Amino acid sequence: MKAGVLRRAGEPLHVEDVHLTAPGDGMVRVRIAASGVCHSDLSVQNGAIPQVTPAVLGHEGAGVVVEVGPRVTSLTTGDHVVVSWLAPCRICQFCLGGRVELCEHGIDHAFAEPYGTVNGEPVSCAFGAGTFAEETVVPEAAAVQIDSDFSLERAALIGCAVVTGVGAVVNTADVSPGETAAIVGCGGVGLAAVQGARLSGAALIIAVDRVAAKLEMAVANGATHTVDASLCDPVAAVRELTGGRGADHAIEVVGLSTTIAQTYGMTRRGGTVTVVGAGAFDDQVSIPALSVMVDAKRIQGCVYGGADPARDIPRMVDLSKVGALDLDLLITTRIRIEDVNDAFRAMLAGEVARSLIVFSDPLEEESHV
């Protein structure tokens, strides 16, 4: 099969032939229909997120089960699934306590034995998903079944951007109707968060970014106001829009100490700061110590939108079906796997919400007949 392989951090991906191992106990083989190109993939490519190489990248995809291994009970050949990089064990303390996204063993498969070979050399599977490929092998728990009449192209985005962005607002921040929300960073996940704020009934949805094109996308996704951080102080701008108090909720979807500090600054006293962006380990955030006590703000991290994949992925499909979420707004361009490096360039340039690598989606093919 063709796959986007990272040979060494900092180098472009190479499209190479990868030979997958047969699915073992509890594993399934999935033919990928489409895969979104996420900023976390770029972070692996440029070395910000460590990864054993060579490795097949990609963690946001959907497809069709083509083979099941022994002891697989919930899936069968022909099932349509969304690939989740998280495979909850369902028996650890976090899973039993309702915090499935923190599962102690949820990403064990990402560090398991190589799942295939490239030119006879063992190849790893980034994030345990490897969706920049025509096929992948994942644990049963990492392949969440969805309705077969739902477009796999749209479903691909649910695997990360939508669950993470919408979930950050709905599950973790728990935005209530009438509250104000500021979304800092309007890439694919940030735009999904904007849709989540709209879904939650936020009265004021302020999108903050440094790229004008992204702010235009944010308005299309439901933002009521925008702040161009390249032209003004975003903290002062958000405070002005909220009557001087600051936002009830501020959600950071960039992953930089500077934007995290800004997000804290634009949150009202007693408000909630939710950090979604994946930053670097050595990037330290500085917040005035007295403010932490006096302003009584809550600062919380958010992994995978606080989601339970088995619960939230089908839920996102249902919300899309009834028009409560518009996944087409998140797809800027459809590309081939050979164009993945240009997708990284376009992401860095702020040209896209999401580039979608399309292999084949039966429903999309039918729609064009």
N, C-alpha and C positions, 0 to 999 in steps of 0.2 A: 504494500500500500504506500501511497505518497503521504509524507508527513513533513511538517516544519521542524527541523532539528537544530538545536543550539549546540554548536561544537565547543565554543569557549565564550565565557562572559565578555560582553563588549563587541562581539562580532555579529554580523547579520545572520539570520537564520538561513539554513540550506534546505531546499526541498529534496528529500532523499527517499529511497525505498527502505521501509522498515518492515521487518518480519515479526509479527506478534506471536507470543506463546499462546497456547490454547488456554481457555479459562479454567482455572482450578476450582477448588472447593469454594462455593459461595461467590463465584465471579461470573460476570457476563460479558459477552463481546457485543459491542454496539457499533453499527455503521453510522457514522456521523453525517448528518444532513447539513448542518451549519454550525459555525462557531463564531462568537463575538471576539473581538480583539480588545482585551481589557488592559488598563494601565498596570495591573499587577504582572501581566505577561511581559510588558516592557521593563518592569523592575527586575524580573529574572534575567531578561536579555542583557540589560546593562550592568548586572552584577549587584544591584541594590538588595535584592533578595537572593541569598545563596542557593545554588542548585548544582548537584552533581551532574557533570556532562560526560558524554553527549546526552541530551534530553529532548523529548518531544514536548513542546510547550502547548499552552491552551488549557483553559479550565471552564469555559462558558459555552456549552454546546448542547445539542439535542440530536436524537437520531432514533434508529430502530434496532431492537435486539435481534441479533442474527445467530447467536449461539449462547447456550447457558451451560455452566459447569455443574458438577455434582453438588447436591445439597442446596440448590437454589429453589425456593418454594413460591416466591411471589411474582416471578416474571417468567415469560415464555417467549419463544421465537415469534417475531412479528409485533411485539409490544412497542409502542412509541414511548420514549423516555426523555427526560431532561437529565443531563449529567450534573451531579453535584460533587464539588471537590470535598465535601464533608460526608463521611459515611458513619453515622452515629452507631455506637455499640449497643445502646439502649439499656445497659446494665451498670454503668459507672455512676458515681455519686452525682455528677452533673446531669446526666441524662435522666436519672430517677428524680432529680430535683427540679426538672422542667427547664434546665439550661442546656438544651441539646447542642447549641452552637459551641459550647465549651467542652464537648465530649473529650474525655481523656485519651480516647483511641480513635477519634474521628478522622485523623489524617495519617494514621499508621501506614495505610496502604501507599502513601506517597513516598515512604522510605523503605518499602519492601524490596524484594529482589527485583532486578531489571525485568521489565515486562516484555522485552523483545530484543532484537538485534538490528544493527545497521552496519552493513558491510562486514558482518560477522562479529562485530563488537557489541557488547551489552549496551543497551540504551535505557535510560531512566524515563519516568513519566512525571513531568512537572505537575505539582499540586495533586498528583495521583489521578489526574483526569486525562491529560494528553489529547485535547480536542482539536489541535491543529493537525488533524490527520483524518484520513478516510475512515479509519476504524480505531477503536480503543478497547481496552479490557479494564473493567472497574468492578469493585465490590457490588453485590446486589443492592446494598443500602445506598450506594452512590448513583443508582439509576432509578429515578422516580417516575413511575408510570403516569402518563397523562392521556387525555382523550385523543383517540386516533384521528378525529376530524379537526384538530387544531394544528395550524401551520407550525412546522418544525423550525422554520426560520425565526418566527416570532418567539417560539418556545426557547430557542437557544439563549436569548437575552435574559430569560427568567433565571437561568442557572447561576448567574452572579449579579449582574447590574440591577435587575429589577428586585430580586429578593433582598439584596443588600441595601439598595436605596430606599425602596418603599418600606422595607422592614425596619430600617433605622428610624423612620418617622412613626410608623404604626406600632411596632413592637417595643423598641428601646426608648425613644423619646416620648412616646405615647402622647402625641399632640392631640389636643381636644378641640372641638368646634369653637370657633371664635378667637382662638389664640393666635399669636403672631409667631412666624417662623422665618429665620434667615438661613439660607442654604449657601455655604461658602464653597465654591468649586462646582462648575456646571459641565463636567464631562458626563459620560453615560450614567454613572452611579448618581451624580448630583442631580441630573435631570430626572432620574427615577425618583429621587427624594422630593423634587418639586411636585411630581405627580402624586407622591404619597401625602404631601402636605395638603394638596387640593382634595385628595380623597378623604383626608381627616377633617376637612371643613375649616382649615385655618383661614382666618379673616384677612390676614396680610401675609403674603408669601414673597420674601425679598431674596432675589437671586444675586449673588455676588461673584464676580469673575473679572479677569483682566482682559478678556477677549470679547470684543463686541459681538461677533458672530455667535458665541456661546450664549450671550445674554439674550439675543434674539430667539435662540432655540428655547431658552428658559421661559420666555413669554408664551411661546407656542405650547409649552408643556404645562402652563398654568400659573406662572409667576405673576403677581400683581404689580410688583415694582422691581427695578434692577439697579444695581450699583456697579459702576465700572471702577474697579479698584486701581486701574492704571491712571485714572484722572483725579481721584480724590482719596481722602482718608475713609476707608470703608467703615471703620468703627463709628466715626462721627456721622457718616451718611445714614447708617442703620439707626442710630439713636435719634437722628432728626426725623426719620420716617415713623418712628414709634413714640413720638411725643417726648423725646428726651430720656425715656426710661430704659430703652433697650428691648430686644426681642425676648419673648417668653421662652423660645427655644432657638438655639443657634446650632447648626449642624455643619461640621467641618468635613469636607470630602476631598481634601487635597493631600494631607499627610506631611505638612511642613510645620516646624516650630513657629514660624512667623504667622502663618494663617491660623494655627491653633490658638496662639495668644490673641490674635485679632478676634477670633470667634468668641473667646472668653470676654474680651472687652466690649463686644456688642450685645452681650446678654444682660438682661435686667437683673437687679438684685433678687435673689430667690429663684432665678431662672435656671434653665438646664442647658448645659453644653454637652453635645454628643459628638465624639470624635470617631469618624468612619475611615478617614484617609490613612493609608498604610505608610508610616514614616520610617526613617532610618533609626537604628538603635543608638547611634551616637549624636542624634539631633535633639538636644535638650531644650525643653520648653521652660520659659521663665515667666512666672506670674507673681505679682506682689503678694507677699505672705499675709499682710494684714487684710487684703481684699478677700482672701480665701475665707477668713472668719467673718469679717464685717458684712460682706455682700451675700454670704450664705448661698452661693451658687453651687449647683450640683454638676460635677464634671464626671462624665462616664465614657468609657470606650464602647465600641459596638463591633462585634464580630459577626459577619455574614448576616447583618440585619436582625440579629437576635432570633434567627429563624430556625424552625424545625423543617428540614427539607420535605419530609413526607406530608406535612400539614400545609406549609406555605407555598410550595411550588404549585400544587393543584389549585390552591386558593387564588394565586396570581393568574392562572389560566382562566378561572371562572370570572374574575374581575375584568379581564381583557375581553372575554366573550360578550359581556353585557355593556361594554363601552366605558367602564369605570377607569380602566387603564388603556392608554393608546400606545402600544408597543411600536407601531410603525414610526412614530415621532422620534424614536431612539435610534433608528437605523438610517444613517446618513448615506452609506454606500455599500454595495455588494461587490465583493472581490473574489478572485481565485486565490488558492493557497500560495501560488507563485508571487502574489502581490503583497504578502504579509509584511515585508520590510517597509514598503511604502506606507502601509497602514500605521506602522509605528511613527514614521515621519509626520504623517497627517495628524496623528494624535498630539505629538509634541507641538505642532504648529497651531493647534486649536481649531483645525478645519472640520473635525467630525465629532459627533456624539458617540457613535459606534460604527466601526467598519465591521461588516459581517462577511466572514469567509463562507462561501456557499459551495457545498459539494453536490448535494441533490436533496430536494424537498419534494416528495411525491405530490403533496397538496398544491404547492406552488407551480409545479409542472402542469398539473391538471388545469390550473386557473388560466394558463397561457394557451391552452389548446383551443 
